[in-house]
């Protein structure tokens, strides 16, 4: 039985803390937004949700994923989206709010976490969001060929992406699930010397010919640990528009593409199921 505890508060909603499969989950109220909440697991921030405004994205990496969702089809057109990793279901809420009638499948291995989120941060009953409790790769295998317009991978066990979700074989399974012209977006976390991100670019390139990478310039320069969002497709990507959006974001980002991205990769070799490893652990002080 999971243990649940509510923190004390005199000025607003109470924090909720509960044991889940991945550790200790905490839903912490946002003092600046009356119905805003941040999800943390073992102290690591995972997601932010504003129940009054599901189109609001607080975390920079989620805004970058939001830019991708905005550009994955004509404005307002419903999409078919697969989310690998659920967290607080932030991106599924965003797509449902900005693209009504979209059909979405979320694959999240941590069933107690899903129960906590759905109880405390309920989804709108009209949204077409199905949540499946399964390993991300096993859940992806059940997606029909060519079903998805967009696959978003944002999977962390603790603060690390499991190895079996980083291989060329996994990227091939993503490609199978995408419709012709569909996109794959992955949230990657790494720090100096960026060996993991460089290898992920090389790996995904074995399956998708078009890629771009967006992140805080300091992360791309290997100055600090942080998130980078990799976007891949079989055809052209809206690099100019993504670059404009990244440059005007409250936390300014940079986009690497083409020759610059190839140079960034620096000869890193693709990884396979036989050689893949988990993404690196963040430094102890990164979330302080």
N, C-alpha and C positions, 0 to 999 in steps of 0.2 A: 504494500500500500504506500503510495507516494505521500509524503508529509508536506502540508501546505501551511504557510505562515504569512500573516499580513503585518506589515510594519505600522508603526504608529505615526499619525500625522494630524496636526491641529489645523492645517491650512488648506487641505485639499485631499484628493484621493490617496489611499494607502498603497504602499508598495505591496506586491504579492510575490512570495518566494515559495518555490516548490521543487521537490526532487523529481528529476526526469531521467531518462536513460542516459543522456549526455552529461549529467552532473547536476548542478544547482541552477535552476532557471529563476530569474528575477524579472518581474515586470515593474519598472520604475516610472512613476508619473513624471511627465514633463511639466515643470512649473511655469513655462512660458506659453503652453498650449493646453487649454482646459481639459481636452480629452486626448492628449498626446501621451504616448507610452514608449519607453525604450525596453527592448528585450535584451537581457544579458544572460550568458551561460558561463558559469564559473568565473564571473567578473568580466568576461569579454563581451563588449557590445556586439550584438548580432543584427538587430533590426530596430526601426522606429516606425510607429504607426500613429496617425492622427485620425481618430474615428470620425471627427467632424469633416475632415478633408483628406480622403484617401489618395488624392492626387498630389499631396504634399510629401516630398521626399527630403528627409533631414540629412541623411548620410551622403557624402559626395559620391561614393561608388554607386549607390542606388540611383542618384540623379543621372549618372552616366548610363546606367542600364535603362533609366527612363527615357533618355534621349534616343537610345536604340529602339525601344518600343514605339516611340513617337514616329520614327522614320521607317518602321518595318512594313508600312502599308500606307495608303492614302489616309489623311486625317479622319478620325472617327470610324474608319472601316473596322468591323469586327475581325479579330484574329483568332487563330487556334494556337495556343501557347502551352508549352510544357515547361514547368519549373522544377528543376532538380534541386532539392533543398527547399524547405518551407519557411523556417524561421517564424516570424510573426505574420507571414503571408503578405508582406508589404508590396512586393511587385505584382502579385496576383490582384491585390486590391487596386493598385495603380492602373493596371490594364483594364480592369472592370469599370473603373470610374472614367477613364479617358476614351475607352473604346467599348461602349455598351454593346451587349449581345455577344461579346467574345466568349469562346469556349476554352476553358483552361483546365489543365491537369497538373496537380502538384504532387510530387513524390517526396515524402519525408519519412525517414526511418524511425524517428523518435515519436512513438505514439503518445506517450504521456505529455510531451511538449505540445503536440497538436491539440490534445484535449484541453490543456491549459489555455492555449491561445484562443481556441474556439469558444471556451467558456467566458474568458475575461475580455476578449476583443472580438466579439461575434462578427461574422460576415453578413453582409446584406443578403436577405433571402432570395432576392431576384438575380443575384450574380451566378453565372454558370461556372462555378469553380468546384472541381472534384478533387478531394485530397485522398491520396492513397498512401497507406503506411507500408513502405517497402524501402529496401536499399535503392539508391538512385539508379544504379546500372541495371538492376533487376527490373525496376519499374520502367525504365526506358525501353527495355527489350519488349515490353508489352504494348508499346505505342505502335499503331499500324504504320506500315511503310508510307512515306510521303504525307503524313497527317499534319505535321506542324508547320506553321509559318515562322515560328521562333522557338528556339530552345534556349533557356537560360539556366546555366549551371552556377549555383551559389551554395556549394556543399562544404561544410566544415564539421569535422569530428573534434570537439574541443575548438581549437583555433587552427586546425590543419585540415587540408583537403586530402582525403584518402587516396592512396596510390592508384587503385583500380579505376579512378575517375580522371586520370591524367595521361593515359596511354593512347597510342595511335589506334588501337583496337576500339577503345571507348569513343574516340572521335569518329571512327567509321560508323559506329552504332548511332551516333547523333546524326550523321549525314543520311543514314538510312531512314530515320524518322522525319526528316525535313522534306517538304514539298520542293519541287524545282524552284529555285529563287529564294528559298528560305534561309534564315540566318541563325547562327550559333553565337551566343554571347556567354562568356565565362568570367566570373569574378576570381581573380588570382591574388594571393597575398604573399609578399616576398620582401626581402631586404638585401642589403649588400652581401655578395656581389651579383645578386639577381640571377643566380644560376637556374633557379626553378622557373622563373618567368621566361628566360631565354630558351630553355628546353621546351616549354609549353608552346612557344611560338613555332619552334622547329617541328614539333610533333604535330600540331594542328595543320601546319602547312603541308604535311604529307597527304592530307585528305581534302583540304579546302585551298584553292589557289589564291583566293583574295582574303587578306587579313589586314586589320589595323589594331593598334593598341593605344589605349588612352589612360592617363594617370596624372597625378600631381608631378610636375617637373622634377621635384626633389626625389621622388620615388624612382622615376626613370633614370635619373643620374646616379642612382645607387647611394644616395645620401641618407636615406632613412627607410625603415620598414613601412609598408603601406599596401594599399590595394591598387591593382591595375585591371582594367577590363579589356579582354580580348574579344574582338568581333571577327567572325569568319563567315565566308559564303562562297558559293561556286561562281558567282558573278560579281559585277561591280558593286562597290559600297559607296555610300554618300559621304566620302571622306571630308569634303569641303564643309558640308553642313555640320558634321560631327566636330570638326575642328573649331568652327565658329561657336558652337554651343559650349564646348569645353573651355574655350578662351574667355567666355562671358559668364561662366559659372561662378557663384560666390567663392568656391574654392577652385581657382583656375587650374585647368588641366591642359595637357599637351597630347597631340595625336601623332603617333608614328605610323608610317605607311610606306609601302614600296621599298625603294633602295635604302631609305633611312632605317626601316624596320629590319631589313636583311642585315644591315651593318650592326644594328643593335643586337641581333641574335648572336653575332660574333662566333659563328662556327659551332654553336651548340648542336648536339646530336638529338634526334628524336628518341623518345622513350617508348618502350613496348610494355605489354603486361609482364614480361619477364624481367624488365629492368626498372620499372617505375617505382618511385618512393613517395611517401607522403610529402606534402608541401612543408616548408620549414616552420618551426615554432617561432612565434613572435618573441622579441626580447621581453624580459620580465617587466620593464617599465613602460611598455608601449601603450598600455591602457590607463596609466595613472594620470 
